[in-house]
């Protein structure tokens, strides 16, 4: 059993001895992390299936005639797997009937199942402890209103594994061997999980991610995301240490819990150890053979695989280390179709029946195919912008094709970089460099907003911080990584703290500042006297009387004087000190000390920009002239050297010719004599 909090518990069956209930002795042992192991409640339908093992009761209708039997191997020389084979015939495809789907296949209605059939069994001496009801799995998953947000959580876990050597994440559709229905596969080649780690993964509230760059932090994402996508999930994980190779299988099944009438979450897990030299797979009996058989029985009845051999075969695709997550019994829409669409595009996963109100209204047909519209329903597009930076050796593979990373900043023109340092009580909470500009398609598309990342992960895509009804701010897009604000646990928004409010106010000002001084570049009329942004009047903080006014010059990169703007690596901008682009005076807000920096005239700024560009180009041309002059000088020196060598060769040739003529004369004289 894993404790999720001081009084909230979830039961991992593999951590428990098989025991006898209702007044009979119960054996307790410490689990792997030192907390007490509490007996779980098993339904009548589960225990009746294990009649040969005699681990529980027969059924509610024969409660009075319950009896327990001692487990016996029958033959001392038979291995545990052989005993399991005798109990469960792996060779018979009908050994287990088709595992039933959840009571309701629509996610938003699945939490309303009737639990009147829940087991009435209670465990003595544990009345002071709370336990997690299976309905919590569903209610906890409702935090993900958008299915792709749940997929992103699973991909986040792989991104955090990059530091452990992960080089790819594979997202694909596979058939459920039971009935051929679609299942969602997420697989990686990270470090994998050992028996202890998989128990933490499948429990609530455990997170061992200590890295400051880790995306996950609450230890809750795996449960919420998998239960949002489907009713059931099975996890295969293999981990290789210096001397050991372990592999574990865990099942989190809402179908099993709901149909069995359990009143608490029960998670069957089995572990194996692989002999590195011989390749032989042996089961690990952490808490007895009976516990292992009980867990494998539930896995074979409620997972997509009906035999132990089929379960173990899944590790063939993992390799020496990694994790394979399969979400099955995927949720349906209200119209009876799968929520995830695997048919429309064989290289993508899409969302069916997407509400068109999610799309940004556009006056141009082309904008409907823009990334800002497509990421709502195309997983490939969403994954392409999900992370600000991706290591070169890491690949996201969706349905057999690599997802091409897309940096939104590369889609902007007339770019500026603005530094912002928020303060609280006089203390600087952090700093962020915002890349801001117009979309390259502006003004033909009506798309705008800020893309806010947190620890490299996209939280708010194309966030509208102002009203665009009067076209002011139209086409202005920004990209920033704000690590000083905290995201909500579903990673689709930020906590509404004072720091977040300050950031929102600053982005409003930034949008209006940029628009008022650049809108002429995309065909709009520039106001001669830009007004002070309204946000300063309506913001949550008051501007004190001793406001400090300092001029600020917006830094610009444009296409003036025919000079083509260089392509920048925006993800590494702060480290590139040799760029001509300057990050100007920053805006600092905090308490009663707010610096508001009014803008100089646009004309003077454009003149300054043109002058800077010409000076820079002049320097480049001068440097090229110097290089050419050096090359000419070197060539001239080479010519002089070759001429000298030629003169020497000609003199030598004349000498040898004269010597040859002399020899001919001497030869003739000798012949005459």
HELIX and SHEET records of a PDB file:
HELIX    1   1 UNK A   13  UNK A   15  5                                   3    
HELIX    2   2 UNK A   44  UNK A   48  1                                   5    
HELIX    3   3 UNK A   60  UNK A   65  5                                   6    
HELIX    4   4 UNK A   80  UNK A   87  1                                   8    
HELIX    5   5 UNK A  107  UNK A  112  5                                   6    
HELIX    6   6 UNK A  135  UNK A  141  1                                   7    
HELIX    7   7 UNK A  147  UNK A  159  1                                  13    
HELIX    8   8 UNK A  160  UNK A  164  5                                   5    
HELIX    9   9 UNK A  195  UNK A  201  1                                   7    
HELIX   10  10 UNK A  221  UNK A  229  1                                   9    
HELIX   11  11 UNK A  254  UNK A  260  1                                   7    
HELIX   12  12 UNK A  289  UNK A  302  1                                  14    
HELIX   13  13 UNK A  308  UNK A  313  1                                   6    
HELIX   14  14 UNK A  314  UNK A  317  5                                   4    
HELIX   15  15 UNK A  356  UNK A  358  5                                   3    
HELIX   16  16 UNK A  365  UNK A  369  5                                   5    
HELIX   17  17 UNK A  371  UNK A  374  1                                   4    
HELIX   18  18 UNK A  379  UNK A  385  1                                   7    
HELIX   19  19 UNK A  408  UNK A  411  5                                   4    
HELIX   20  20 UNK A  498  UNK A  518  1                                  21    
HELIX   21  21 UNK A  519  UNK A  522  5                                   4    
HELIX   22  22 UNK A  535  UNK A  538  1                                   4    
HELIX   23  23 UNK A  560  UNK A  562  5                                   3    
HELIX   24  24 UNK A  570  UNK A  575  5                                   6    
HELIX   25  25 UNK A  602  UNK A  672  1                                  71    
SHEET    1   A 3 UNK A   2  UNK A   3  0                                        
SHEET    2   A 3 UNK A   8  UNK A  12 -1                                        
SHEET    3   A 3 UNK A 130  UNK A 131  1                                        
SHEET    1   B10 UNK A   2  UNK A   3  0                                        
SHEET    2   B10 UNK A   8  UNK A  12 -1                                        
SHEET    3   B10 UNK A 266  UNK A 274  1                                        
SHEET    4   B10 UNK A 245  UNK A 253 -1                                        
SHEET    5   B10 UNK A 230  UNK A 240 -1                                        
SHEET    6   B10 UNK A 322  UNK A 330 -1                                        
SHEET    7   B10 UNK A 182  UNK A 188 -1                                        
SHEET    8   B10 UNK A 168  UNK A 175 -1                                        
SHEET    9   B10 UNK A 395  UNK A 398  1                                        
SHEET   10   B10 UNK A 401  UNK A 402 -1                                        
SHEET    1   C 4 UNK A   2  UNK A   3  0                                        
SHEET    2   C 4 UNK A   8  UNK A  12 -1                                        
SHEET    3   C 4 UNK A 266  UNK A 274  1                                        
SHEET    4   C 4 UNK A 281  UNK A 284 -1                                        
SHEET    1   D 2 UNK A 340  UNK A 341  0                                        
SHEET    2   D 2 UNK A 350  UNK A 351 -1                                        
SHEET    1   E 6 UNK A 427  UNK A 428  0                                        
SHEET    2   E 6 UNK A 412  UNK A 424 -1                                        
SHEET    3   E 6 UNK A 432  UNK A 439 -1                                        
SHEET    4   E 6 UNK A 476  UNK A 481 -1                                        
SHEET    5   E 6 UNK A 449  UNK A 454  1                                        
SHEET    6   E 6 UNK A 457  UNK A 463 -1                                        
SHEET    1   F 5 UNK A 427  UNK A 428  0                                        
SHEET    2   F 5 UNK A 412  UNK A 424 -1                                        
SHEET    3   F 5 UNK A 587  UNK A 590  1                                        
SHEET    4   F 5 UNK A 593  UNK A 596 -1                                        
SHEET    5   F 5 UNK A 548  UNK A 549  1                                        
END                                                                             
